[in-house]
Amino acid sequence: GAMKLTSSEGYDIKIENFEHSAAVTDPSGVSAAQKTINATGINGSAVTLQDGGTVSEGGHLDSTVVAGKVTFGSVDGPFTVSSDVVNSTGGVLNTTASGESVASAKNKLSQVDISTAEGAQNALDVVDAALAQVNSIRSDLGAIQNRFVSTIRNLGVSVENFSASRSRIQDADFASETAALSRAQILQQAGVAMVAQANSIPQG
């Protein structure tokens, strides 16, 4: 059988002091002392753990550490990760330089290889990033559409207000012209009356 150990937060996985205390019997009834265990990292590197093993025994150990890995990603463009943590064997970004930094690399589906576990994981990461970018664009387009709808409604209200104002202005102009016409008619009637009165006076 096989057992898979996973660290979702990128921590190292350590197996130490491997011991084998019992023999196993296969289905054919043959007993064998199983004293080794094979461990394989996600990048394909393998190590054999042996009961009581040391480095001097054919490279077999009784302990091993599978280094963890943290992957940074962004859907908004390139970025740089930096750290001032450093020691003689390398800092958190696998360099021995002070103020180390690592620039991001663009990944595309055409660039990944799914023939390995790491490549398949990279492909999933690229797909997730692409979906996140699509969702971000959809959110931006939705916000723009909402602003357009709001602007159209405001313009509609403005047109309605302008129409009402124009109607009131026309009503006011009509009233003003009616008053001016009445004034002119009164003046005309007064003038006619004065002429008629003057004509009625005897001519001497």
Buried (B, 14 or more C-beta within 10 A) or exposed (E): EEEEEEEEEEEEBEBEEBEBEEEEEEEEEEEEEEBEBEBEBBEEEEBBBBBEBEEEEEEBBBEBEBBEEEEEEEBEEEEEEEBEEBEEEEBBBEBEEEEBEBEEEEBEEEEBEEEEEBEEBBBEBBEEBBEBEEEEEEEEEEEEEEEEEEEEEEEEEEEEEEEEEEEEEEEEEEEEEEEEEEEEEEEEEEEEEEEEEEEEEEEE
